[in-house]
Amino acid sequence: MENKKKGLAIASLVFGIIGGYYSTVSIVAIICGHIALNRIKKNSGLYSGKRLAISGLVLGYLGLAIALLLGFLRGSIKNKLGI
């Protein structure tokens, strides 16, 4: 069994999960996921974890979208209340 590197893919997944609680961490998940997928694509013999990277990307983009939506709603409510 070969020892393939998948640290960035794991980091993307972990940051994607944490990004659900801290929205700015979602950006780190997205960056790590894209870098991991790029490395896997270029050198699949050395890197692995494609499913982990994709999961991290999905969670990262989802967390970012939710953060943007909640920020928009918060601004809209504050604007309507005149705060």
C-alpha positions as CSV (number, residue, x, y, z in Angstrom):
1,M,0.0,0.0,0.0
2,E,1.4,3.4,-1.0
3,N,1.5,6.3,1.3
4,K,-0.2,9.0,-0.6
5,K,-0.4,12.6,0.6
6,K,-3.9,13.8,1.3
7,G,-3.4,16.5,4.0
8,L,-4.9,19.4,2.0
9,A,-8.0,17.3,1.2
10,I,-8.5,16.5,4.9
11,A,-7.9,20.2,5.7
12,S,-10.5,21.2,3.2
13,L,-13.0,18.9,4.8
14,V,-12.3,19.9,8.3
15,F,-12.4,23.6,7.5
16,G,-15.6,23.0,5.5
17,I,-17.2,21.5,8.6
18,I,-15.9,24.3,10.9
19,G,-17.0,26.8,8.3
20,G,-20.6,26.0,9.2
21,Y,-19.9,27.8,12.5
22,Y,-17.4,30.4,11.4
23,S,-18.2,31.6,8.0
24,T,-14.7,33.1,7.2
25,V,-13.2,29.6,7.5
26,S,-15.2,28.5,4.5
27,I,-12.9,30.5,2.3
28,V,-9.9,28.4,3.6
29,A,-11.9,25.2,2.9
30,I,-12.5,26.3,-0.7
31,I,-8.8,27.3,-1.3
32,C,-7.5,24.0,0.2
33,G,-10.0,22.0,-1.7
34,H,-9.1,23.5,-5.1
35,I,-5.3,23.2,-4.4
36,A,-5.8,19.5,-3.4
37,L,-7.9,18.7,-6.5
38,N,-5.3,20.4,-8.7
39,R,-2.4,18.4,-7.1
40,I,-4.4,15.2,-7.4
41,K,-5.1,15.9,-11.1
42,K,-1.5,16.7,-11.9
43,N,0.1,13.8,-9.9
44,S,-2.4,11.2,-8.8
45,G,0.4,8.8,-8.0
46,L,1.6,11.0,-5.1
47,Y,-1.7,12.7,-3.9
48,S,-5.1,11.2,-3.0
49,G,-8.2,12.2,-1.2
50,K,-10.3,13.4,-4.2
51,R,-13.6,12.7,-2.4
52,L,-12.4,14.4,0.8
53,A,-11.4,17.5,-1.3
54,I,-14.8,17.6,-3.1
55,S,-16.7,17.3,0.2
56,G,-14.6,20.1,1.6
57,L,-15.4,22.2,-1.4
58,V,-19.1,21.6,-1.2
59,L,-19.2,22.4,2.5
60,G,-17.0,25.5,1.9
61,Y,-19.2,26.9,-0.8
62,L,-22.4,26.0,1.1
63,G,-21.0,27.8,4.2
64,L,-20.0,30.8,2.2
65,A,-23.4,31.0,0.5
66,I,-25.2,30.8,3.9
67,A,-22.9,33.4,5.4
68,L,-23.6,35.8,2.5
69,L,-27.4,35.1,2.7
70,L,-27.5,35.7,6.4
71,G,-25.4,38.9,6.1
72,F,-27.7,40.2,3.4
73,L,-30.8,39.4,5.5
74,R,-29.2,41.0,8.6
75,G,-28.4,44.2,6.7
76,S,-31.9,44.3,5.2
77,I,-33.5,43.9,8.6
78,K,-31.3,46.6,10.1
79,N,-32.1,48.9,7.2
80,K,-35.9,48.4,7.6
81,L,-35.7,49.0,11.4
82,G,-33.5,52.1,10.9
83,I,-30.7,50.8,13.2
